[in-house]
Amino acid sequence: MILCCGEALIDMIPAQTLTGAQGFVPHVGGAIFNTAIALGRLGAPTGMLTGLSTDLFGQQLAAELEASQVDTSRIITSSRPTTLAFVQLDGGHATYTFFDERSAGRMLTPRDMPDLNTDISALYLGGISLACEPGADAYAALLKTEGPHRPVMIDPNIRPGFIDDVPAFRSRLEEAMTFADIIKVSDEDLHWLAPGPSSLADKARSLLQKGPAAVILTRGADGATGYLRTGAEIHVPALRAKVVDTVGAGDTFNAGVLAHLHENGHLTTSGVSGMSAETLQHAIAFGAKVAAMTVSRAGANPPWASEIK
C-alpha cells in the first residue's frame, strides 16, 4: 500500500452567487489528499495518514477518501477545526490563502505517528505538511523512522504564504529530501529552492546530489523532464487539454507516476534505485495523461481508471 502522509483540507473555490456577487464553494483538497484520491481512483492500493476534524468539513474529507477507495485506518481525528484554503484563480492558475491555526492536521505531534507494518510499500509526502509545527515535526519524525525501509517520493510543493519560518522550513525540507528516492519539483518550486542564475536543468541535477534515484521537473505546458542518478535525461511533452483550472494538476500527476510504477512492479526499493530511462519516461507520460484530464475539470477532480483510455 502507498501511504500518503500529509494535509487534507478544504479548498474554497470562487463561484458567482445568484446575486452576482462572488462567493466560495467548499471542495475537498490538499496536495497530499488529492494525490491519495487520485491513486485510489486509479486502482492503486492507497492509504492516508493525516489529522482530520470531526466537524462537517472533516466529515466531507473522510467521506471522499472512502468513496475513492482510500484506506482511512491511519487517520487521526480530533475536534480541532479543518484547514481552509481560499483559492484565487487568474487565467486558470491558482493561488492560495490558508487558515490553519490550531487545526486538526497541523496539531499532530511525533507521538501521534503510528508504527508502519510491512503492508506499507511506499511513502508519499509534500512540502506543505513540512512547513508548520508541530505537524511538520511529526511528519519529519515519521520519515526518519520509516523512510529508510521503503521507497519515498517527495514533492516540495512550495507555498510561500504558508511558511512562517523560512530558514526552519528550508532546513526541514532539505533533510527530508535526503530520504527521498524520487523528488518531483515544479519550475517555480525549483527557483525557490535554488535561487540564482543557474539553468533549471542544472538546478534539477543538483537535487540528485541529495541522494534520490530520480528527479522529475514539471513545467506546465512545456511538459516534464526526468533526470536519473545514472546521468540519463528524458523529456515528456504536456498533453493538450482545455484548461478549466490547474487545481490539483501536480498532485494528480504525482499519483499517475506512482500508480504506473506500482502497476508495473517498479515501486520497490530496488526497482526505484535501478529505474531505467524508459521506465521513468512511461511513468511520467502516464502522470501527464492523468493530469491533463484533471485540468479539464473544475477543482481537484482526478479521473477514475475506467475513464483513462
C-alpha positions in Angstrom: 0.0 0.0 0.0 1.2 3.5 -0.8 0.7 5.7 2.2 0.1 9.4 1.5 1.2 11.4 4.6 0.1 15.0 4.9 -2.5 17.6 4.7 -6.2 17.2 3.9 -8.1 20.5 3.8 -11.0 22.3 2.2 -10.4 24.4 -1.0 -12.8 27.3 -1.0 -13.2 27.8 -4.8 -14.6 31.1 -6.0 -18.0 30.9 -7.6 -20.6 33.5 -8.6 -23.7 33.6 -6.4 -27.3 34.0 -7.5 -27.0 37.8 -6.7 -23.9 38.1 -9.0 -21.5 38.6 -6.1 -18.5 36.3 -5.7 -18.8 33.5 -3.1 -16.8 30.4 -2.3 -17.8 26.8 -2.6 -16.1 24.2 -0.4 -14.2 21.4 -2.3 -12.2 18.7 -0.7 -8.5 19.3 -1.3 -4.9 19.4 0.0 -2.0 18.3 -2.1 -1.4 15.0 -0.3 -5.2 14.4 -0.1 -5.5 15.0 -3.8 -2.8 12.5 -4.6 -4.4 9.9 -2.3 -7.7 10.4 -4.0 -6.2 10.1 -7.5 -4.2 7.0 -6.5 -7.4 5.3 -5.1 -9.4 6.1 -8.2 -6.6 4.8 -10.4 -6.8 1.5 -8.6 -3.6 1.6 -6.7 -3.7 0.3 -3.1 -3.6 3.6 -1.1 -3.9 4.8 2.5 -3.9 8.2 4.0 -2.2 9.4 7.2 -3.4 12.8 8.3 -5.3 14.6 11.1 -9.0 15.1 10.3 -11.6 17.2 12.2 -14.9 15.8 13.4 -16.5 19.0 12.0 -18.6 19.0 8.9 -15.6 19.6 6.6 -13.7 16.8 8.2 -16.6 14.5 7.6 -16.7 15.7 4.0 -13.0 14.8 3.6 -13.4 11.4 5.2 -16.4 10.5 3.0 -14.5 11.4 -0.2 -11.5 9.3 0.9 -13.7 6.3 1.4 -15.6 6.9 -1.8 -12.3 6.9 -3.7 -11.2 3.6 -2.2 -8.5 5.1 0.1 -7.8 3.3 3.4 -8.5 5.6 6.3 -7.4 3.3 9.2 -4.4 5.6 10.0 -6.3 8.9 10.1 -6.1 10.7 13.5 -9.4 12.5 14.4 -10.0 15.4 16.8 -12.4 18.2 17.4 -10.0 20.8 16.2 -11.1 22.7 13.0 -10.4 21.8 9.4 -7.8 23.8 7.5 -9.3 26.1 4.9 -7.6 27.3 1.7 -9.3 30.1 -0.1 -8.4 29.9 -3.8 -7.9 32.8 -6.2 -7.9 31.9 -9.9 -6.1 34.0 -12.5 -6.2 32.6 -16.1 -6.8 29.2 -14.6 -3.7 29.5 -12.3 -4.4 29.0 -8.6 -3.0 30.9 -5.6 -4.0 30.2 -2.0 -4.7 31.9 1.3 -4.6 29.5 4.2 -6.5 29.5 7.5 -4.7 26.8 9.6 -4.2 27.9 13.2 -4.5 25.0 15.6 -6.2 22.8 13.0 -6.7 19.1 13.2 -4.0 18.5 10.7 -1.4 21.0 11.9 -1.6 20.0 15.6 -0.4 16.4 15.1 2.8 15.6 17.1 5.5 12.9 16.6 3.8 10.9 19.4 0.7 10.6 17.1 2.7 8.9 14.3 2.0 5.2 14.0 4.5 2.4 13.6 4.1 1.2 10.0 3.9 -2.5 9.2 5.1 -4.3 6.1 1.9 -3.7 4.2 3.0 -0.1 3.6 5.2 -0.4 0.5 5.9 3.2 -0.2 5.6 6.7 1.3 4.5 10.0 -0.3 5.0 13.3 1.4 4.9 17.0 0.4 6.3 20.3 1.4 3.1 21.9 2.8 2.9 19.4 5.6 6.6 20.1 6.4 6.1 23.8 6.8 4.3 24.4 10.1 4.9 22.9 13.5 4.1 20.7 15.3 2.7 18.7 12.4 5.8 19.4 10.4 7.9 17.8 13.1 5.5 14.8 13.2 5.9 14.0 9.5 9.7 14.6 9.7 9.9 12.1 12.5 7.9 9.6 10.6 10.1 10.0 7.6 13.3 9.4 9.6 11.9 6.3 11.2 10.1 4.7 8.3 11.6 6.2 5.2 14.8 4.1 5.1 12.7 0.9 4.8 10.7 1.6 1.7 10.7 3.9 -1.4 9.8 7.6 -0.7 8.5 10.2 -3.1 8.5 13.9 -2.1 7.0 16.9 -3.8 8.3 20.2 -2.2 5.2 21.9 -3.5 6.3 25.3 -2.2 3.6 27.7 -0.9 5.4 30.8 0.3 2.3 32.2 2.1 2.1 29.1 4.2 5.7 29.2 5.5 6.1 31.1 8.8 9.8 30.4 9.4 11.6 30.2 6.1 15.0 29.1 7.4 13.4 26.3 9.6 11.4 25.1 6.6 14.4 25.1 4.3 16.3 23.0 6.8 13.5 20.5 7.4 12.8 20.1 3.7 16.5 19.7 2.8 16.7 16.9 5.4 13.5 15.3 4.2 14.8 15.2 0.6 17.8 13.2 1.7 15.3 10.3 2.4 13.6 10.6 -1.0 14.1 8.1 -3.8 12.0 10.3 -6.2 11.8 14.1 -6.0 9.2 15.8 -8.2 9.6 19.6 -8.4 7.9 22.3 -10.5 9.9 25.1 -12.1 8.5 27.6 -9.6 9.5 25.3 -6.7 13.0 24.8 -8.1 13.6 28.6 -8.4 12.5 29.0 -4.8 14.7 26.1 -3.6 17.7 27.2 -5.6 17.6 30.9 -6.3 20.2 32.2 -8.7 21.1 32.3 -12.4 21.7 28.6 -13.0 19.5 26.8 -15.5 16.6 24.7 -14.5 18.4 21.6 -15.7 21.4 22.4 -13.6 19.2 23.1 -10.6 17.3 19.8 -11.1 20.5 17.8 -11.5 21.8 19.4 -8.3 18.9 17.7 -6.4 20.3 14.3 -7.4 23.3 15.1 -5.1 20.9 14.7 -2.2 20.5 11.0 -2.9 17.3 10.4 -4.9 17.4 8.0 -7.9 15.3 10.3 -9.9 14.2 14.0 -10.1 11.2 15.0 -12.1 10.9 18.6 -13.2 7.5 19.8 -14.4 7.0 23.0 -16.4 3.3 23.2 -17.0 2.5 23.4 -20.8 6.2 22.8 -21.5 6.0 19.2 -20.2 8.2 17.3 -17.8 11.8 16.2 -17.7 13.2 13.3 -15.8 16.8 13.2 -14.5 18.3 9.9 -13.3 21.2 9.4 -11.0 22.8 7.4 -13.9 23.0 10.6 -15.9 20.1 9.8 -18.2 17.6 12.5 -19.1 14.2 12.2 -20.7 11.5 14.6 -21.7 7.8 14.1 -22.0 5.6 16.8 -23.6 2.5 18.0 -21.9 -0.8 16.7 -23.4 -3.0 19.3 -24.9 -6.1 20.0 -22.8 -8.8 22.6 -22.5 -7.8 24.1 -19.1 -10.6 24.9 -16.7 -8.2 25.4 -13.8 -5.0 23.9 -12.6 -6.2 23.0 -9.0 -4.7 19.6 -8.2 -2.9 19.1 -11.5 0.5 18.5 -10.0 -1.0 16.3 -7.3 -2.7 14.1 -9.9 0.5 14.0 -12.0 2.3 12.6 -8.9 -0.4 10.0 -8.5 -0.1 8.9 -12.1 3.7 8.5 -11.7 3.3 6.4 -8.5 0.4 4.3 -9.9 2.3 3.5 -13.0 5.4 2.5 -11.1 3.3 0.3 -8.8 1.3 -1.3 -11.6 4.5 -2.3 -13.4 6.3 -3.6 -10.3 8.9 -0.8 -10.1 7.7 0.8 -6.8 10.2 -1.1 -4.7 13.5 -0.1 -3.2 15.4 -2.0 -5.8 13.0 -1.1 -8.6 13.3 2.7 -8.0 17.1 2.6 -7.4 17.6 0.7 -10.6 15.0 2.6 -12.7 15.7 2.8 -16.4 15.1 5.9 -18.5 12.3 4.0 -20.3 10.6 3.2 -17.1 10.7 6.8 -15.9 9.5 8.0 -19.3 6.5 5.8 -19.3 5.6 6.8 -15.7 5.9 10.5 -16.4 3.8 10.1 -19.6 1.1 8.4 -17.6 1.3 11.2 -15.0 0.9 13.8 -17.7 -2.1 11.9 -19.2 -3.9 11.8 -15.8 -3.1 15.5 -15.1 -4.5 16.6 -18.5 -7.8 15.1 -17.5 -7.8 16.8 -14.2 -7.1 20.3 -15.5 -10.1 19.9 -17.9 -12.4 19.9 -14.8 -13.2 22.4 -12.1 -11.3 21.8 -8.8 -9.2 18.8 -8.0 -11.3 16.0 -9.5 -9.0 13.2 -10.6 -10.2 10.6 -13.1 -11.1 7.0 -12.4 -9.1 4.2 -14.1 -12.2 3.5 -16.2 -12.0 7.0 -17.7 -8.5 6.6 -19.0 -8.2 5.1 -22.4 
